[in-house]
């Protein structure tokens, strides 16, 4: 059974974690207390199912209880809902210090002060890893052929038609929705992004700019993909590959039209 463990104290407030399959999960109530979110249960229920879970704990009276835990994407979603000015600082602390340490050691431990040479070596190692990730992403984009700049409406209409054709060969409940979700999952894996987080960010920006709630509700993941040419290119390639996988003819689609 996964064991809760104290991870760190953030401004004298305790935040506990549990490591599941090598990934850190956070006690939702502790995170909400730090962020000033009063209704932790309601906030957790608004998260996607794969962003929340529960684990058994023993309270101070020795009683067995269940507590909500959230993974890294769920944590970011809660941070975005916080109105506290230090939420950004809390996120930086989590992402730059706590999570890397948990993934490396399985727990959070205060480290001894590093020498200047150790600090320099750590910086060099981070830069090397960053360059490796960037080269991998550039390689993925460079391998995508027959795709150039397209207008926003054109590629979305073509993608929608292809996904509907694929859905006709799909067995199961809600075939079209299942096909769309599969395409998004493959995009997230290949591009190394989280569409739910980006969608939430865009909706928050729209609300902060005075957009109506009805307008914000219409914003979808395709709008998020359309914001970045690299994501559009990768997504089109993924849909092409799915068409081949599910034996759908797309020879009548010209994705390489130059606008």
Secondary structure, DSSP 8 states (H G I E B T S, - for coil): ----EEEEEETTEEEEEEEETTEEEEEHHHHHHHHT-S-HHHHHHTS-GGGEEEEEEE-TTS-EEEEEEE-HHHHHHHHHH---TTHHHHHHHIIIIIHHHHHHHSS--------HHHHHHHHHHHHHHHHHHHHHHHHHHHT--S-----HHHHHHHHHHHHHHHHHT--SSSHHHHHHHHHHHHHHHHHT--HHHHHHHHHHHHHHTT--HHHHHH--HHHHHHT-HHHHHHHHHHHHHHHHHTT---TT--TT---
